[in-house]
Amino acid sequence: MRAPAETCLAKKYTVTVAGATYYLPAAPVIMIRAGKYSYHFQSNRALRDICEKTPNAHDPIHAEILNLDFSIPMRGRFCQETQSRWSRELCDQEPHAADGAYPAIANIYSPEKYDRKHLMSGHTYANFIESRDKALAAKHPLEPQQIDSFERHANGYWVSRPGTWTNDAGDPFTLKCQGSAPAGALSCTTSYRLKSGPQVTYHFSARADKLEAAAREIDNNLHLMLEELSEP
């Protein structure tokens, strides 16, 4: 439980994931996995370990996955000193009050070095195309329902209509959703390749009648956060 040294709490850790470089503060929501080692930044021991292994802050850690768990409360010394937009938003909220502004969990990882089967996800749009083609081959084509910018399919896929919304990979922004409590709520996942190189997979919940607004806000906020983490 011994707290890390002040220098360990204050510095940023240079981490590369699939060619992208991030400069990670000691924020409780952050976890990285590098080889056989995992570092949960909410843990004093993990911060001491990673600090000891990176005496030079500029030496990069080559990680397979960067995990952002927004269910972890942001508090303590980090919140007293942080100035970044995303961290101030999270620190100023009560636990879970930021639900709807950020995903529940986001994973940024190398699809070549990290087995995404652990995340139970692949490229969401590619998965939809495979599912659609199988339905066509079986002579049971999917009949979409038009909802805002999305076409909602009976197999749980919400696919943005052509020309309305694309992800970083240039594909129609696509969600895989299923019903969850309370009634009217959906639990959704999307996964696609970021322009910077890594794959992103994230999960969130929203009401069906507010899904597009929630998805756009969450996707935008996550991109802004990753942009800030990319700045030294």
FENGIKA-V844724 format. One record per residue. N is the residue number from 0. PHI is phi in whole degrees, -180 to 180 (* if undefined). OMEGA is omega as a letter, one per 40 degrees, with the letter a starting at -180 (* if undefined). D_CENTER is the distance of its C-alpha to the mean C-alpha in Angstrom with 1 decimal. Layout:
((N & PHI & OMEGA & D_CENTER) (N & PHI & OMEGA & D_CENTER))
This chain:
((0 & * & a & 28.3) (1 & -57 & a & 29.8) (2 & -69 & i & 27.8) (3 & -66 & i & 26.8) (4 & -63 & a & 29.1) (5 & -57 & i & 28.5) (6 & -63 & i & 27.8) (7 & -71 & a & 24.9) (8 & -75 & a & 23.4) (9 & -89 & a & 24.0) (10 & -84 & i & 22.9) (11 & -101 & a & 19.8) (12 & -104 & a & 18.8) (13 & -81 & a & 18.6) (14 & -131 & i & 16.1) (15 & -108 & i & 15.9) (16 & -137 & i & 13.4) (17 & 51 & i & 14.9) (18 & 92 & i & 17.0) (19 & -92 & i & 14.7) (20 & -112 & i & 15.7) (21 & -123 & i & 14.0) (22 & -115 & a & 16.2) (23 & -97 & i & 14.8) (24 & -79 & a & 16.7) (25 & -80 & a & 17.6) (26 & -89 & a & 15.1) (27 & -58 & a & 15.0) (28 & -76 & a & 11.2) (29 & -97 & i & 10.8) (30 & -142 & i & 11.8) (31 & -128 & i & 12.7) (32 & -124 & a & 14.8) (33 & -130 & a & 17.7) (34 & 64 & a & 20.3) (35 & -91 & a & 21.7) (36 & -108 & i & 20.4) (37 & -121 & a & 17.4) (38 & -126 & i & 17.0) (39 & -95 & a & 15.7) (40 & -70 & i & 16.2) (41 & -77 & a & 17.4) (42 & -96 & i & 20.3) (43 & -60 & a & 23.4) (44 & -63 & a & 24.4) (45 & -63 & i & 21.2) (46 & -68 & i & 21.5) (47 & -62 & a & 25.2) (48 & -63 & a & 24.6) (49 & -69 & i & 22.1) (50 & -67 & i & 24.4) (51 & -66 & a & 27.5) (52 & -83 & a & 26.0) (53 & -129 & i & 25.2) (54 & -61 & i & 28.3) (55 & -100 & a & 27.7) (56 & -61 & a & 24.5) (57 & -85 & i & 24.6) (58 & -74 & a & 24.6) (59 & -76 & i & 21.2) (60 & -100 & a & 19.5) (61 & -93 & a & 18.5) (62 & -107 & i & 15.4) (63 & -89 & a & 14.2) (64 & -152 & i & 10.7) (65 & -115 & a & 8.7) (66 & -109 & i & 7.1) (67 & -119 & a & 6.2) (68 & -109 & a & 8.3) (69 & -80 & i & 9.3) (70 & -82 & a & 12.3) (71 & -81 & a & 14.0) (72 & -63 & i & 16.6) (73 & -100 & a & 16.8) (74 & -161 & i & 20.5) (75 & 75 & a & 23.4) (76 & -59 & a & 24.2) (77 & -58 & a & 20.8) (78 & -71 & i & 20.9) (79 & -71 & a & 24.6) (80 & -119 & a & 24.1) (81 & -69 & a & 20.7) (82 & -126 & a & 21.0) (83 & -68 & a & 17.7) (84 & -59 & a & 16.8) (85 & -65 & a & 13.4) (86 & -71 & i & 15.0) (87 & -66 & i & 18.1) (88 & -60 & a & 16.5) (89 & -74 & a & 15.0) (90 & -69 & a & 18.2) (91 & -81 & a & 20.5) (92 & -100 & i & 19.2) (93 & -69 & i & 20.5) (94 & -51 & i & 18.1) (95 & 75 & i & 16.1) (96 & -71 & i & 17.6) (97 & -84 & i & 14.4) (98 & -54 & a & 13.4) (99 & 102 & i & 13.3) (100 & -97 & i & 12.2) (101 & -134 & i & 8.5) (102 & -64 & i & 6.4) (103 & -69 & i & 8.1) (104 & -142 & i & 5.6) (105 & -129 & i & 2.1) (106 & -121 & i & 4.4) (107 & -116 & a & 6.1) (108 & -153 & i & 9.6) (109 & -90 & i & 13.1) (110 & -67 & i & 14.2) (111 & -82 & a & 17.7) (112 & -106 & a & 17.4) (113 & -119 & a & 15.0) (114 & -75 & a & 16.2) (115 & -70 & i & 13.4) (116 & -60 & i & 16.0) (117 & -65 & i & 14.7) (118 & -94 & a & 11.5) (119 & 55 & a & 14.1) (120 & -154 & i & 12.5) (121 & -134 & i & 13.6) (122 & -65 & a & 13.8) (123 & -62 & a & 13.9) (124 & -67 & i & 16.7) (125 & -62 & i & 18.6) (126 & -64 & i & 18.6) (127 & -65 & i & 20.0) (128 & -59 & i & 22.6) (129 & -62 & i & 23.7) (130 & -66 & i & 24.0) (131 & -64 & a & 25.9) (132 & -66 & i & 28.3) (133 & -65 & i & 29.1) (134 & -65 & i & 30.0) (135 & -65 & a & 32.2) (136 & -63 & i & 33.9) (137 & -86 & i & 34.7) (138 & 62 & i & 36.1) (139 & -130 & a & 33.8) (140 & -60 & i & 31.8) (141 & -75 & i & 28.9) (142 & -103 & a & 30.1) (143 & -78 & i & 27.4) (144 & -110 & a & 27.6) (145 & -81 & i & 26.9) (146 & -136 & a & 24.7) (147 & 53 & a & 24.0) (148 & -85 & a & 22.2) (149 & -100 & i & 21.3) (150 & -107 & a & 23.4) (151 & -95 & a & 22.8) (152 & -107 & a & 24.0) (153 & -64 & a & 25.6) (154 & -87 & i & 23.4) (155 & 98 & a & 20.3) (156 & -89 & i & 18.9) (157 & -114 & a & 18.5) (158 & -119 & a & 19.1) (159 & -67 & a & 19.6) (160 & -69 & a & 23.3) (161 & -53 & i & 24.3) (162 & 83 & a & 24.2) (163 & -99 & a & 22.2) (164 & -165 & i & 18.5) (165 & -121 & i & 17.0) (166 & -88 & a & 13.7) (167 & -61 & a & 13.6) (168 & -80 & a & 15.5) (169 & 88 & i & 18.2) (170 & -88 & i & 17.9) (171 & -56 & i & 18.1) (172 & -61 & a & 14.9) (173 & -131 & i & 14.8) (174 & -120 & i & 13.6) (175 & -113 & a & 14.9) (176 & -125 & i & 16.1) (177 & -142 & a & 18.5) (178 & -66 & i & 20.6) (179 & -148 & i & 20.0) (180 & -74 & e & 22.1) (181 & -74 & a & 23.3) (182 & -57 & a & 25.1) (183 & 93 & a & 23.6) (184 & -92 & i & 20.0) (185 & -124 & i & 17.4) (186 & -106 & a & 14.5) (187 & -125 & i & 12.3) (188 & -135 & i & 9.8) (189 & -138 & a & 9.2) (190 & -148 & i & 8.9) (191 & -159 & a & 10.6) (192 & -86 & i & 11.7) (193 & -77 & i & 11.0) (194 & -60 & a & 14.4) (195 & -76 & i & 14.1) (196 & 128 & a & 14.1) (197 & -71 & i & 11.1) (198 & -89 & i & 9.4) (199 & -120 & i & 5.8) (200 & -132 & i & 5.5) (201 & -143 & a & 4.2) (202 & -128 & i & 7.3) (203 & -158 & i & 9.5) (204 & -122 & i & 13.3) (205 & -161 & i & 15.8) (206 & -72 & a & 19.5) (207 & -60 & a & 20.6) (208 & -78 & i & 22.7) (209 & -126 & a & 20.0) (210 & -65 & a & 17.2) (211 & -63 & a & 17.3) (212 & -61 & i & 17.4) (213 & -65 & a & 14.5) (214 & -64 & a & 12.3) (215 & -66 & a & 13.6) (216 & -65 & a & 13.1) (217 & -65 & a & 9.5) (218 & -64 & i & 8.7) (219 & -66 & a & 11.3) (220 & -64 & i & 10.2) (221 & -66 & i & 6.8) (222 & -62 & i & 9.1) (223 & -64 & i & 11.7) (224 & -64 & i & 10.0) (225 & -64 & i & 9.3) (226 & -65 & i & 12.9) (227 & -66 & i & 14.2) (228 & -70 & i & 12.9) (229 & -86 & a & 14.7) (230 & -97 & a & 17.9) (231 & -58 & * & 20.3))
